[in-house]
């Protein structure tokens, strides 16, 4: 048998080994070493910058004004970058970076780049970055002689590479499929698109009326998977019909089926132009928004988080961003708020011209948060929240994305619902309890 037959000669294939890492985008920080000429510059002497944050991690830059001990000769300046967070947690962080000098005429000079590398305890950099005599030569324009004396400005650019097995945290729907059969049996005579058969047994003990349609359910199941809805049923007997207002029957039915363990039909997540927002009601913009609101209203946490992930994926636009930020803030939807604010940072000028931005201007604390986000993005050129953990001892929750916070909460058996501040508070409380054991 010819293993190199012509039938295989044109075959193309890609083989991945391990988990591919994905770039996060570049973050930029400017470091000024004032009075460079007077910094200790015997070979081996060093000066560290104060710690600064990029991609939610702490870093610092070390300069050897007279060269590191490993530098060639006695006329070198050495530069090294260290990830302080990775070193303290003893966890590898994968990143590529570059260091450049900024001349006093605004031009970039002497750029050195390092490809993707693992930062852990060691610093990364160059012992022979540039000749000291060249920096001190005024014709090079590498020192800015301002009120601080000769200032050497270093530009630090970092891009992380993350493992991304899933884009968003989505809780598991653990309700048993047999429970869904109970719901179908209880509503077999109710007109809907899920079944046509008559039931032989009806164990339902609560009845809802939604848009003139009747749908029956079980209090025990609701107590487990839709606790807020279950509260409405506490004093109702089997003969009482509970009216549900402010939600369409199809949306309520999908939410209830999810509470019993079913999936949401894909078509409800996809953006559609069939519904409009002419009455300034963000809920009417899509079925996904209606599902999010219903899930939040009736306490179906898994569906709420799933709907959040879909809305942030499909529904954020110039026209909707302002209203989504306000809605997410009011309804404790931190993932949607995080993504909508990220979108605002990228499209601030266009969104400010949108009529809906007037409603943002009425909220002082939202305006403050948006201004903080804009200033942070201008300093770092990218989102400062990270989506990966540095291990069990990683407690810098303020630098973590909502997806990461929720993953950590689920791993610890804690509630994943609530605002960003609530999520962080639960993790901090859990840490206090663990440390007191």
Buried (B, 14 or more C-beta within 10 A) or exposed (E): EEEEEEEEEEEEEEEEEEEEEEEBEBBBBEBBBBEBBEBEBEBBBBBEBEEBBBBBBBBBBBBBBBBBEEBEEEBBBBBBBBBBBBBBBEBBBBBBBBBBBBBBEEEEBBEBEBEEBBBBEEBBBBBBBBBBEBBBEEEBBBBBEEEEEBBBBBBBBBBBBBEEEEEBBBBEBEBEEEBBBBBBBBBBEBEBEBBEEEBEEEEBBBBBBBEEBBBBBBBEBBBBBBEBBBEBBEEBEEEEEBEBEEBBBBBBBBBBBBBBBBEBEEEBBEBEEEEEBEEEEBBBBBBBBBBBBBBBBBBBBBBBBBBBBBBBBBBBBBBBBBBBBBBBBEBBBBBBBBBBBBBBBEBBEBBBEBEBBEBBEEBEEBEEBBEEBBEBBEBBBBBBBBBBBBEEEBBBBEBBBBBBBBBBBBEEEBEBBBBBEBBBEBBEEBBEEEEEE
